[in-house]
Amino acid sequence: MTPRSTFLSVLLGASYYVGGPLIRDVLSGGQAKILIYHGIPSQNHFEGITNYYGYSIPIQEFERHLIYLKRHCNVISIGDLTAGSNLSRLKTNVVLSFDDGYENQYVNAFNLLKQYNLPATFALPTAFVCNREPLWDDIIEYSVNCCTKASVCLQWDGEEHEFAIEDFAGRLTLYNWLLRQSVQCDQELRDALIEMAIDALGVSARPDDLFQDKDYCPLTKEHIQKMIKSKLINFASHSVHHYLLAKCDLETKQAELRESRQQIEALTDLPCNMLCLPGGSYDSEVLDEAFEIILTRLHNFLAAAFSLVDHMRRHRKHLYAGHEFNKEIQRELQRRIMSGPNHTVAQGLRSYCLHVSMPPIAYRASIGRDRLEAPLEFKEAIFYLPSHSLLSHGGWTTEARAELNGMPEGLAILPFATEYFQQVEGFYTWLWGRQAEVHKAQLDATNALKDKARAIY
């Protein structure tokens, strides 16, 4: 271990021993934190500059984290956090997130998450996971570690940069310079910078070279499918090439966001509704693209919900005409869905999307502190449709217009969609149960015929 990592380990160990984290959790109970992990290697000793900044947490240390979190915190999914459900007012609410999609996240982290029954989100850069292209910072780390030269001269941005790399300090200087240039340059130039460095260092840094070290390897589709089956894990987009998106042109931004989402949906066979921005880098163009995805999903949700409701209205008339159950279904539809404000607003919103345009979207984030001396912390983020924009459309019913007028900012998308979904889901849960009761005689007769056929054949 380096002197720096030794000092940090001793300092954090002392804090843990005297109960520092527990005291902090008690004082700030009810808050929400997102912990971001990267690699979870089996080894706890690293050669050269490998893991110098401690982004990877050895499995033994990671398990100690989970034991602490299980005992003292309320670990929730990112879905719970955004929906405001299953939150604790007394304990610190914690979301576990894993960036980059390393194989050791499956081999080591996932097995421990299953053991302690803790949910987590994994953010995947799809060039790494789908195409098995090594991550850019791993290529730099590997190349600097493997170089046998005493010095190297790099030509970049019209200047020569000379580095003496005989000792650890020299290699660390080169490593830091390459990292810094990689995040400061236009991201479309990053690969050219890294290729130039590899040539100058005189090393081979192909995927087969890096992937001899299992800690550089990506997840596979088989890993991801097993993680999905556990019901503990969901997956987020982390772009395609792990670019800092604010440093890309518009075309690249759109490709990075759209392609990664499509690839993750193909990997998981599930909708990809989450985006984790590499390096937290974004600008107005990135937000516009993300907002467009939100609006498209909202429109699709409304169309699907209305299809379910309309289908049942037609289905009951065809199947149960003249039957008392027909009236019962209509009463439940009216009580559970159609008489409520969500359905009224949903009707008007779908009309707006079809006949006006996709509505404008707004975003509000709030930060604050619990005590004057405490640091500022992220508190809440809400995506909403501004009321004044929606009300400019003349197609709202009186009830829906009154509902929107009662929303000073606008229609909060996630609470509205969640509540409306639960109403539709609740109706169908009731319907399937009642149908089983109404058709019990027919179902019993059918099952009896099945049993008889099995006995004969």
Disulfide bonds with the S-S distance in Angstrom:
none
